[in-house]
């Protein structure tokens, strides 16, 4: 049967001597595996269609678990996300998270549009850490693990302050904090951002200014949540964590106040 779909390449792996197997995220058929014959050859007319992050229209024949590409047309290559280190690191993480955390039948149209918006925001140079944190919330929701954020997940109390407990399902009030001694204390702005990210459509993301301390808490909270509920070991995440750690250290070094002058050099 011949299928014609809109899709984004979220995984591309070598297959045989000159072929590739790509995984497409589509709005109509979820995730689809497609063989692109000759994609590794220098003069392949389909080579660009097999590149990671490529958004296009794909026509393929499918009778079993894998399809075979017949033709295609690139709509957006997202070339910016294959250059340098930072852009590819965040985009690769978003793609691998989508591929590993979401089952084929969970990859509905909404997630497709959120992933496309994620790539667009990254390509446009928006705050990459914030873009990816919002997208993590979209994936968590699509997988069915949205945290309880507006009331205590244990007793239902709506009055805070709360702690963040992946083990207990989200917010944990002071009366229930004994349920999880490892629950995280988060700044109030971080709670507001988590609630905002849970409801936000990434296609409407504007410019968001977030303190570095809040970014670190957001990352920690969502990492703990995904480790508890998704349990994924992502290669791209290990690299990204090292990249963000390096960025934090560099930022701290640049923000470090100058040493006081030596006596005799103008010191009071």
Secondary structure, 3 states (H helix, E strand, C coil): CEEEEEEEEEEEEEECCCEEEEEEEECCCEEEEEEECCCCCCCCCCCHHHCCCCEEEEEEEECCCCEEEEEEEEEECCHHHHCCCHHHHHHHHHHHHHHHHCCHHHCCHHHHHHHHHHHHHHHCCCCHHHHHHHHHHHHHHHCCCCCECCCCCCCCCCCCCEEEECCCCEEEEHHHHHHCCCCECCCHHHHHHHHHHHHCCHHHCCCCCCCHHHHHHHHHHHHHHHHHHCCCCCHHHHHHHHHHHHHHHHHHHHHCCCCCCCCCCCCC
